[in-house]
Structures are given as structure tokens and as C-alpha cells.
Amino acid sequence: MREYVTLECGECGERNYRTQRQTRGGEGKLQLKKFCSRCGKHTGHKERKK
């Protein structure tokens, strides 16, 4: 089963991306390096629930 999560910029806090992840597995929170349009550079984005 999959669920939607929102990715939030670690520096400015803007929620830029929405993606899916599996609910099973017991992994930690999803963290990806993505481009933030507000900061203008690639930053770490962490998973946030809706």
C-alpha cells in the first residue's frame, strides 16, 4: 500500500514536492536532495504528512 507525503525544504520550510511512499517496512522518514525554488539551490527535503 502506498501513501502520499509532502516534502518540505530543510532550510526555508516551504513545502515544494508531493510524492508517494510505501507504508509497510518501518523505514524512517524519507529525505531527498531536491531543488527549492524559494532558496534557489539544491537542499535536503524531509517528509511531512499532509
PDBQT receptor file of N, H, CA, C and O in Angstrom, charges set to zero:
ATOM      1  N   MET A   1       0.846  -1.175   0.000  1.00  0.00    +0.000 N 
ATOM      2  CA  MET A   1       0.000   0.000   0.000  1.00  0.00    +0.000 C 
ATOM      3  C   MET A   1       0.895   1.242   0.000  1.00  0.00    +0.000 C 
ATOM      4  O   MET A   1       1.963   1.240   0.611  1.00  0.00    +0.000 OA
ATOM      5  N   ARG A   2       0.464   2.286  -0.676  1.00  0.00    +0.000 N 
ATOM      6  H   ARG A   2      -0.404   2.288  -1.172  1.00  0.00    +0.000 HD
ATOM      7  CA  ARG A   2       1.247   3.500  -0.781  1.00  0.00    +0.000 C 
ATOM      8  C   ARG A   2       0.442   4.690  -0.257  1.00  0.00    +0.000 C 
ATOM      9  O   ARG A   2      -0.789   4.688  -0.277  1.00  0.00    +0.000 OA
ATOM     10  N   GLU A   3       1.166   5.697   0.207  1.00  0.00    +0.000 N 
ATOM     11  H   GLU A   3       2.165   5.699   0.222  1.00  0.00    +0.000 HD
ATOM     12  CA  GLU A   3       0.512   6.909   0.699  1.00  0.00    +0.000 C 
ATOM     13  C   GLU A   3       1.249   8.131   0.145  1.00  0.00    +0.000 C 
ATOM     14  O   GLU A   3       2.428   8.049  -0.201  1.00  0.00    +0.000 OA
ATOM     15  N   TYR A   4       0.560   9.241   0.066  1.00  0.00    +0.000 N 
ATOM     16  H   TYR A   4      -0.398   9.307   0.347  1.00  0.00    +0.000 HD
ATOM     17  CA  TYR A   4       1.159  10.485  -0.390  1.00  0.00    +0.000 C 
ATOM     18  C   TYR A   4       1.784  11.207   0.787  1.00  0.00    +0.000 C 
ATOM     19  O   TYR A   4       1.206  11.262   1.872  1.00  0.00    +0.000 OA
ATOM     20  N   VAL A   5       2.971  11.762   0.570  1.00  0.00    +0.000 N 
ATOM     21  H   VAL A   5       3.441  11.717  -0.312  1.00  0.00    +0.000 HD
ATOM     22  CA  VAL A   5       3.641  12.589   1.565  1.00  0.00    +0.000 C 
ATOM     23  C   VAL A   5       4.121  13.859   0.878  1.00  0.00    +0.000 C 
ATOM     24  O   VAL A   5       4.312  13.882  -0.337  1.00  0.00    +0.000 OA
ATOM     25  N   THR A   6       4.311  14.903   1.656  1.00  0.00    +0.000 N 
ATOM     26  H   THR A   6       4.156  14.884   2.643  1.00  0.00    +0.000 HD
ATOM     27  CA  THR A   6       4.798  16.176   1.150  1.00  0.00    +0.000 C 
ATOM     28  C   THR A   6       6.241  16.334   1.594  1.00  0.00    +0.000 C 
ATOM     29  O   THR A   6       6.585  15.978   2.721  1.00  0.00    +0.000 OA
ATOM     30  N   LEU A   7       7.092  16.865   0.716  1.00  0.00    +0.000 N 
ATOM     31  H   LEU A   7       6.812  17.154  -0.199  1.00  0.00    +0.000 HD
ATOM     32  CA  LEU A   7       8.490  17.113   1.050  1.00  0.00    +0.000 C 
ATOM     33  C   LEU A   7       8.671  18.594   1.351  1.00  0.00    +0.000 C 
ATOM     34  O   LEU A   7       8.257  19.460   0.581  1.00  0.00    +0.000 OA
ATOM     35  N   GLU A   8       9.306  18.865   2.500  1.00  0.00    +0.000 N 
ATOM     36  H   GLU A   8       9.642  18.161   3.126  1.00  0.00    +0.000 HD
ATOM     37  CA  GLU A   8       9.493  20.233   2.973  1.00  0.00    +0.000 C 
ATOM     38  C   GLU A   8      10.973  20.574   2.981  1.00  0.00    +0.000 C 
ATOM     39  O   GLU A   8      11.796  19.767   3.414  1.00  0.00    +0.000 OA
ATOM     40  N   CYS A   9      11.315  21.758   2.509  1.00  0.00    +0.000 N 
ATOM     41  H   CYS A   9      10.647  22.414   2.158  1.00  0.00    +0.000 HD
ATOM     42  CA  CYS A   9      12.704  22.220   2.472  1.00  0.00    +0.000 C 
ATOM     43  C   CYS A   9      13.247  22.325   3.896  1.00  0.00    +0.000 C 
ATOM     44  O   CYS A   9      12.571  22.839   4.786  1.00  0.00    +0.000 OA
ATOM     45  N   GLY A  10      14.468  21.837   4.107  1.00  0.00    +0.000 N 
ATOM     46  H   GLY A  10      15.018  21.420   3.384  1.00  0.00    +0.000 HD
ATOM     47  CA  GLY A  10      15.087  21.879   5.428  1.00  0.00    +0.000 C 
ATOM     48  C   GLY A  10      15.557  23.258   5.831  1.00  0.00    +0.000 C 
ATOM     49  O   GLY A  10      15.715  23.525   7.022  1.00  0.00    +0.000 OA
ATOM     50  N   GLU A  11      15.785  24.144   4.872  1.00  0.00    +0.000 N 
ATOM     51  H   GLU A  11      15.656  23.927   3.905  1.00  0.00    +0.000 HD
ATOM     52  CA  GLU A  11      16.297  25.477   5.191  1.00  0.00    +0.000 C 
ATOM     53  C   GLU A  11      15.187  26.511   5.371  1.00  0.00    +0.000 C 
ATOM     54  O   GLU A  11      15.144  27.204   6.387  1.00  0.00    +0.000 OA
ATOM     55  N   CYS A  12      14.289  26.617   4.387  1.00  0.00    +0.000 N 
ATOM     56  H   CYS A  12      14.324  26.054   3.562  1.00  0.00    +0.000 HD
ATOM     57  CA  CYS A  12      13.269  27.681   4.468  1.00  0.00    +0.000 C 
ATOM     58  C   CYS A  12      11.909  27.168   4.944  1.00  0.00    +0.000 C 
ATOM     59  O   CYS A  12      11.078  27.966   5.375  1.00  0.00    +0.000 OA
ATOM     60  N   GLY A  13      11.660  25.854   4.877  1.00  0.00    +0.000 N 
ATOM     61  H   GLY A  13      12.336  25.205   4.527  1.00  0.00    +0.000 HD
ATOM     62  CA  GLY A  13      10.407  25.299   5.369  1.00  0.00    +0.000 C 
ATOM     63  C   GLY A  13       9.275  25.269   4.355  1.00  0.00    +0.000 C 
ATOM     64  O   GLY A  13       8.158  24.880   4.693  1.00  0.00    +0.000 OA
ATOM     65  N   GLU A  14       9.543  25.675   3.114  1.00  0.00    +0.000 N 
ATOM     66  H   GLU A  14      10.451  25.991   2.840  1.00  0.00    +0.000 HD
ATOM     67  CA  GLU A  14       8.497  25.648   2.095  1.00  0.00    +0.000 C 
ATOM     68  C   GLU A  14       8.239  24.216   1.649  1.00  0.00    +0.000 C 
ATOM     69  O   GLU A  14       9.170  23.429   1.479  1.00  0.00    +0.000 OA
ATOM     70  N   ARG A  15       6.970  23.890   1.463  1.00  0.00    +0.000 N 
ATOM     71  H   ARG A  15       6.214  24.530   1.601  1.00  0.00    +0.000 HD
ATOM     72  CA  ARG A  15       6.588  22.548   1.014  1.00  0.00    +0.000 C 
ATOM     73  C   ARG A  15       6.475  22.563  -0.499  1.00  0.00    +0.000 C 
ATOM     74  O   ARG A  15       5.514  23.101  -1.049  1.00  0.00    +0.000 OA
ATOM     75  N   ASN A  16       7.463  21.968  -1.180  1.00  0.00    +0.000 N 
ATOM     76  H   ASN A  16       8.243  21.531  -0.734  1.00  0.00    +0.000 HD
ATOM     77  CA  ASN A  16       7.591  22.083  -2.625  1.00  0.00    +0.000 C 
ATOM     78  C   ASN A  16       7.097  20.870  -3.397  1.00  0.00    +0.000 C 
ATOM     79  O   ASN A  16       6.540  21.030  -4.483  1.00  0.00    +0.000 OA
ATOM     80  N   TYR A  17       7.277  19.694  -2.889  1.00  0.00    +0.000 N 
ATOM     81  H   TYR A  17       7.731  19.564  -2.007  1.00  0.00    +0.000 HD
ATOM     82  CA  TYR A  17       7.032  18.476  -3.659  1.00  0.00    +0.000 C 
ATOM     83  C   TYR A  17       6.051  17.563  -2.950  1.00  0.00    +0.000 C 
ATOM     84  O   TYR A  17       5.939  17.579  -1.724  1.00  0.00    +0.000 OA
ATOM     85  N   ARG A  18       5.339  16.761  -3.741  1.00  0.00    +0.000 N 
ATOM     86  H   ARG A  18       5.430  16.748  -4.736  1.00  0.00    +0.000 HD
ATOM     87  CA  ARG A  18       4.425  15.748  -3.225  1.00  0.00    +0.000 C 
ATOM     88  C   ARG A  18       4.772  14.445  -3.919  1.00  0.00    +0.000 C 
ATOM     89  O   ARG A  18       4.867  14.406  -5.145  1.00  0.00    +0.000 OA
ATOM     90  N   THR A  19       4.964  13.376  -3.157  1.00  0.00    +0.000 N 
ATOM     91  H   THR A  19       4.887  13.408  -2.161  1.00  0.00    +0.000 HD
ATOM     92  CA  THR A  19       5.374  12.100  -3.723  1.00  0.00    +0.000 C 
ATOM     93  C   THR A  19       4.713  10.961  -2.972  1.00  0.00    +0.000 C 
ATOM     94  O   THR A  19       4.038  11.183  -1.967  1.00  0.00    +0.000 OA
ATOM     95  N   GLN A  20       4.905   9.740  -3.457  1.00  0.00    +0.000 N 
ATOM     96  H   GLN A  20       5.454   9.560  -4.274  1.00  0.00    +0.000 HD
ATOM     97  CA  GLN A  20       4.342   8.556  -2.817  1.00  0.00    +0.000 C 
ATOM     98  C   GLN A  20       5.444   7.761  -2.141  1.00  0.00    +0.000 C 
ATOM     99  O   GLN A  20       6.606   7.815  -2.544  1.00  0.00    +0.000 OA
ATOM    100  N   ARG A  21       5.063   7.021  -1.104  1.00  0.00    +0.000 N 
ATOM    101  H   ARG A  21       4.119   6.978  -0.776  1.00  0.00    +0.000 HD
ATOM    102  CA  ARG A  21       5.986   6.085  -0.468  1.00  0.00    +0.000 C 
ATOM    103  C   ARG A  21       5.200   4.919   0.083  1.00  0.00    +0.000 C 
ATOM    104  O   ARG A  21       3.995   5.020   0.314  1.00  0.00    +0.000 OA
ATOM    105  N   GLN A  22       5.888   3.810   0.293  1.00  0.00    +0.000 N 
ATOM    106  H   GLN A  22       6.867   3.728   0.105  1.00  0.00    +0.000 HD
ATOM    107  CA  GLN A  22       5.236   2.630   0.834  1.00  0.00    +0.000 C 
ATOM    108  C   GLN A  22       4.986   2.805   2.315  1.00  0.00    +0.000 C 
ATOM    109  O   GLN A  22       5.798   3.396   3.027  1.00  0.00    +0.000 OA
ATOM    110  N   THR A  23       3.846   2.284   2.783  1.00  0.00    +0.000 N 
ATOM    111  H   THR A  23       3.186   1.805   2.204  1.00  0.00    +0.000 HD
ATOM    112  CA  THR A  23       3.518   2.399   4.199  1.00  0.00    +0.000 C 
ATOM    113  C   THR A  23       4.130   1.259   4.996  1.00  0.00    +0.000 C 
ATOM    114  O   THR A  23       4.412   1.418   6.184  1.00  0.00    +0.000 OA
ATOM    115  N   ARG A  24       4.338   0.128   4.370  1.00  0.00    +0.000 N 
ATOM    116  H   ARG A  24       4.110  -0.001   3.405  1.00  0.00    +0.000 HD
ATOM    117  CA  ARG A  24       4.944  -1.005   5.063  1.00  0.00    +0.000 C 
ATOM    118  C   ARG A  24       6.454  -0.837   5.136  1.00  0.00    +0.000 C 
ATOM    119  O   ARG A  24       7.038  -0.100   4.342  1.00  0.00    +0.000 OA
ATOM    120  N   GLY A  25       7.086  -1.515   6.080  1.00  0.00    +0.000 N 
ATOM    121  H   GLY A  25       6.612  -2.114   6.725  1.00  0.00    +0.000 HD
ATOM    122  CA  GLY A  25       8.535  -1.547   6.099  1.00  0.00    +0.000 C 
ATOM    123  C   GLY A  25       9.175  -0.937   7.325  1.00  0.00    +0.000 C 
ATOM    124  O   GLY A  25      10.278  -1.344   7.689  1.00  0.00    +0.000 OA
ATOM    125  N   GLY A  26       8.546   0.010   7.973  1.00  0.00    +0.000 N 
ATOM    126  H   GLY A  26       7.650   0.340   7.677  1.00  0.00    +0.000 HD
ATOM    127  CA  GLY A  26       9.094   0.595   9.184  1.00  0.00    +0.000 C 
ATOM    128  C   GLY A  26      10.343   1.427   8.962  1.00  0.00    +0.000 C 
ATOM    129  O   GLY A  26      11.124   1.616   9.895  1.00  0.00    +0.000 OA
ATOM    130  N   GLU A  27      10.557   1.939   7.725  1.00  0.00    +0.000 N 
ATOM    131  H   GLU A  27       9.923   1.785   6.968  1.00  0.00    +0.000 HD
ATOM    132  CA  GLU A  27      11.714   2.788   7.495  1.00  0.00    +0.000 C 
ATOM    133  C   GLU A  27      11.502   4.125   8.177  1.00  0.00    +0.000 C 
ATOM    134  O   GLU A  27      10.402   4.443   8.631  1.00  0.00    +0.000 OA
ATOM    135  N   GLY A  28      12.570   4.903   8.242  1.00  0.00    +0.000 N 
ATOM    136  H   GLY A  28      13.463   4.645   7.873  1.00  0.00    +0.000 HD
ATOM    137  CA  GLY A  28      12.461   6.244   8.794  1.00  0.00    +0.000 C 
ATOM    138  C   GLY A  28      11.808   7.181   7.793  1.00  0.00    +0.000 C 
ATOM    139  O   GLY A  28      11.272   6.746   6.774  1.00  0.00    +0.000 OA
ATOM    140  N   LYS A  29      11.860   8.455   8.091  1.00  0.00    +0.000 N 
ATOM    141  H   LYS A  29      12.296   8.809   8.919  1.00  0.00    +0.000 HD
ATOM    142  CA  LYS A  29      11.255   9.443   7.203  1.00  0.00    +0.000 C 
ATOM    143  C   LYS A  29      12.080   9.565   5.928  1.00  0.00    +0.000 C 
ATOM    144  O   LYS A  29      13.305   9.437   5.947  1.00  0.00    +0.000 OA
ATOM    145  N   LEU A  30      11.392   9.814   4.830  1.00  0.00    +0.000 N 
ATOM    146  H   LEU A  30      10.398   9.918   4.815  1.00  0.00    +0.000 HD
ATOM    147  CA  LEU A  30      12.011   9.983   3.535  1.00  0.00    +0.000 C 
ATOM    148  C   LEU A  30      12.745  11.318   3.491  1.00  0.00    +0.000 C 
ATOM    149  O   LEU A  30      12.195  12.347   3.883  1.00  0.00    +0.000 OA
ATOM    150  N   GLN A  31      13.999  11.299   3.008  1.00  0.00    +0.000 N 
ATOM    151  H   GLN A  31      14.445  10.463   2.689  1.00  0.00    +0.000 HD
ATOM    152  CA  GLN A  31      14.764  12.528   2.866  1.00  0.00    +0.000 C 
ATOM    153  C   GLN A  31      15.489  12.490   1.527  1.00  0.00    +0.000 C 
ATOM    154  O   GLN A  31      16.257  11.569   1.252  1.00  0.00    +0.000 OA
ATOM    155  N   LEU A  32      15.236  13.508   0.692  1.00  0.00    +0.000 N 
ATOM    156  H   LEU A  32      14.611  14.256   0.916  1.00  0.00    +0.000 HD
ATOM    157  CA  LEU A  32      15.830  13.594  -0.634  1.00  0.00    +0.000 C 
ATOM    158  C   LEU A  32      16.442  14.970  -0.826  1.00  0.00    +0.000 C 
ATOM    159  O   LEU A  32      16.025  15.940  -0.192  1.00  0.00    +0.000 OA
ATOM    160  N   LYS A  33      17.434  15.049  -1.704  1.00  0.00    +0.000 N 
ATOM    161  H   LYS A  33      17.773  14.261  -2.219  1.00  0.00    +0.000 HD
ATOM    162  CA  LYS A  33      18.017  16.335  -2.058  1.00  0.00    +0.000 C 
ATOM    163  C   LYS A  33      17.320  16.814  -3.324  1.00  0.00    +0.000 C 
ATOM    164  O   LYS A  33      17.470  16.211  -4.386  1.00  0.00    +0.000 OA
ATOM    165  N   LYS A  34      16.555  17.903  -3.211  1.00  0.00    +0.000 N 
ATOM    166  H   LYS A  34      16.434  18.393  -2.348  1.00  0.00    +0.000 HD
ATOM    167  CA  LYS A  34      15.757  18.430  -4.317  1.00  0.00    +0.000 C 
ATOM    168  C   LYS A  34      16.035  19.927  -4.454  1.00  0.00    +0.000 C 
ATOM    169  O   LYS A  34      16.614  20.555  -3.567  1.00  0.00    +0.000 OA
ATOM    170  N   PHE A  35      15.600  20.487  -5.604  1.00  0.00    +0.000 N 
ATOM    171  H   PHE A  35      15.130  19.977  -6.324  1.00  0.00    +0.000 HD
ATOM    172  CA  PHE A  35      15.762  21.917  -5.846  1.00  0.00    +0.000 C 
ATOM    173  C   PHE A  35      14.628  22.693  -5.179  1.00  0.00    +0.000 C 
ATOM    174  O   PHE A  35      13.455  22.359  -5.346  1.00  0.00    +0.000 OA
ATOM    175  N   CYS A  36      14.981  23.711  -4.437  1.00  0.00    +0.000 N 
ATOM    176  H   CYS A  36      15.934  23.982  -4.301  1.00  0.00    +0.000 HD
ATOM    177  CA  CYS A  36      13.992  24.588  -3.804  1.00  0.00    +0.000 C 
ATOM    178  C   CYS A  36      13.934  25.889  -4.593  1.00  0.00    +0.000 C 
ATOM    179  O   CYS A  36      14.943  26.585  -4.714  1.00  0.00    +0.000 OA
ATOM    180  N   SER A  37      12.768  26.224  -5.130  1.00  0.00    +0.000 N 
ATOM    181  H   SER A  37      11.948  25.659  -5.032  1.00  0.00    +0.000 HD
ATOM    182  CA  SER A  37      12.626  27.440  -5.930  1.00  0.00    +0.000 C 
ATOM    183  C   SER A  37      12.732  28.695  -5.074  1.00  0.00    +0.000 C 
ATOM    184  O   SER A  37      13.117  29.749  -5.579  1.00  0.00    +0.000 OA
ATOM    185  N   ARG A  38      12.402  28.605  -3.807  1.00  0.00    +0.000 N 
ATOM    186  H   ARG A  38      12.089  27.749  -3.397  1.00  0.00    +0.000 HD
ATOM    187  CA  ARG A  38      12.473  29.766  -2.930  1.00  0.00    +0.000 C 
ATOM    188  C   ARG A  38      13.926  30.093  -2.558  1.00  0.00    +0.000 C 
ATOM    189  O   ARG A  38      14.328  31.256  -2.573  1.00  0.00    +0.000 OA
ATOM    190  N   CYS A  39      14.716  29.050  -2.223  1.00  0.00    +0.000 N 
ATOM    191  H   CYS A  39      14.390  28.105  -2.212  1.00  0.00    +0.000 HD
ATOM    192  CA  CYS A  39      16.132  29.236  -1.877  1.00  0.00    +0.000 C 
ATOM    193  C   CYS A  39      17.002  29.410  -3.118  1.00  0.00    +0.000 C 
ATOM    194  O   CYS A  39      18.032  30.082  -3.071  1.00  0.00    +0.000 OA
ATOM    195  N   GLY A  40      16.584  28.803  -4.230  1.00  0.00    +0.000 N 
ATOM    196  H   GLY A  40      15.747  28.257  -4.268  1.00  0.00    +0.000 HD
ATOM    197  CA  GLY A  40      17.341  28.892  -5.465  1.00  0.00    +0.000 C 
ATOM    198  C   GLY A  40      18.509  27.934  -5.542  1.00  0.00    +0.000 C 
ATOM    199  O   GLY A  40      19.444  28.157  -6.311  1.00  0.00    +0.000 OA
ATOM    200  N   LYS A  41      18.469  26.849  -4.740  1.00  0.00    +0.000 N 
ATOM    201  H   LYS A  41      17.710  26.669  -4.115  1.00  0.00    +0.000 HD
ATOM    202  CA  LYS A  41      19.557  25.866  -4.760  1.00  0.00    +0.000 C 
ATOM    203  C   LYS A  41      19.033  24.509  -4.319  1.00  0.00    +0.000 C 
ATOM    204  O   LYS A  41      17.891  24.390  -3.875  1.00  0.00    +0.000 OA
ATOM    205  N   HIS A  42      19.871  23.492  -4.443  1.00  0.00    +0.000 N 
ATOM    206  H   HIS A  42      20.798  23.589  -4.804  1.00  0.00    +0.000 HD
ATOM    207  CA  HIS A  42      19.502  22.145  -4.014  1.00  0.00    +0.000 C 
ATOM    208  C   HIS A  42      19.702  22.035  -2.509  1.00  0.00    +0.000 C 
ATOM    209  O   HIS A  42      20.778  22.337  -1.991  1.00  0.00    +0.000 OA
ATOM    210  N   THR A  43      18.657  21.599  -1.812  1.00  0.00    +0.000 N 
ATOM    211  H   THR A  43      17.783  21.353  -2.232  1.00  0.00    +0.000 HD
ATOM    212  CA  THR A  43      18.696  21.446  -0.360  1.00  0.00    +0.000 C 
ATOM    213  C   THR A  43      18.059  20.121   0.020  1.00  0.00    +0.000 C 
ATOM    214  O   THR A  43      17.392  19.488  -0.799  1.00  0.00    +0.000 OA
ATOM    215  N   GLY A  44      18.263  19.704   1.255  1.00  0.00    +0.000 N 
ATOM    216  H   GLY A  44      18.805  20.218   1.920  1.00  0.00    +0.000 HD
ATOM    217  CA  GLY A  44      17.631  18.491   1.762  1.00  0.00    +0.000 C 
ATOM    218  C   GLY A  44      16.158  18.737   2.043  1.00  0.00    +0.000 C 
ATOM    219  O   GLY A  44      15.803  19.700   2.724  1.00  0.00    +0.000 OA
ATOM    220  N   HIS A  45      15.305  17.874   1.525  1.00  0.00    +0.000 N 
ATOM    221  H   HIS A  45      15.592  17.092   0.972  1.00  0.00    +0.000 HD
ATOM    222  CA  HIS A  45      13.862  17.954   1.750  1.00  0.00    +0.000 C 
ATOM    223  C   HIS A  45      13.437  16.750   2.571  1.00  0.00    +0.000 C 
ATOM    224  O   HIS A  45      13.762  15.616   2.219  1.00  0.00    +0.000 OA
ATOM    225  N   LYS A  46      12.719  16.978   3.656  1.00  0.00    +0.000 N 
ATOM    226  H   LYS A  46      12.455  17.899   3.942  1.00  0.00    +0.000 HD
ATOM    227  CA  LYS A  46      12.260  15.906   4.535  1.00  0.00    +0.000 C 
ATOM    228  C   LYS A  46      10.767  15.687   4.376  1.00  0.00    +0.000 C 
ATOM    229  O   LYS A  46      10.012  16.587   4.008  1.00  0.00    +0.000 OA
ATOM    230  N   GLU A  47      10.376  14.469   4.666  1.00  0.00    +0.000 N 
ATOM    231  H   GLU A  47      10.989  13.738   4.966  1.00  0.00    +0.000 HD
ATOM    232  CA  GLU A  47       8.972  14.073   4.563  1.00  0.00    +0.000 C 
ATOM    233  C   GLU A  47       8.139  14.753   5.650  1.00  0.00    +0.000 C 
ATOM    234  O   GLU A  47       8.540  14.842   6.810  1.00  0.00    +0.000 OA
ATOM    235  N   ARG A  48       6.975  15.225   5.233  1.00  0.00    +0.000 N 
ATOM    236  H   ARG A  48       6.649  15.153   4.291  1.00  0.00    +0.000 HD
ATOM    237  CA  ARG A  48       5.953  15.756   6.137  1.00  0.00    +0.000 C 
ATOM    238  C   ARG A  48       4.631  15.136   5.766  1.00  0.00    +0.000 C 
ATOM    239  O   ARG A  48       4.347  14.946   4.583  1.00  0.00    +0.000 OA
ATOM    240  N   LYS A  49       3.828  14.822   6.736  1.00  0.00    +0.000 N 
ATOM    241  H   LYS A  49       4.058  14.977   7.696  1.00  0.00    +0.000 HD
ATOM    242  CA  LYS A  49       2.474  14.362   6.452  1.00  0.00    +0.000 C 
ATOM    243  C   LYS A  49       1.656  15.570   6.028  1.00  0.00    +0.000 C 
ATOM    244  O   LYS A  49       2.039  16.710   6.291  1.00  0.00    +0.000 OA
ATOM    245  N   LYS A  50       0.523  15.321   5.369  1.00  0.00    +0.000 N 
ATOM    246  H   LYS A  50       0.212  14.395   5.156  1.00  0.00    +0.000 HD
ATOM    247  CA  LYS A  50      -0.320  16.414   4.872  1.00  0.00    +0.000 C 
ATOM    248  C   LYS A  50      -0.541  17.406   5.925  1.00  0.00    +0.000 C 
ATOM    249  O   LYS A  50      -1.227  18.403   5.700  1.00  0.00    +0.000 OA
TER     250      LYS A  50
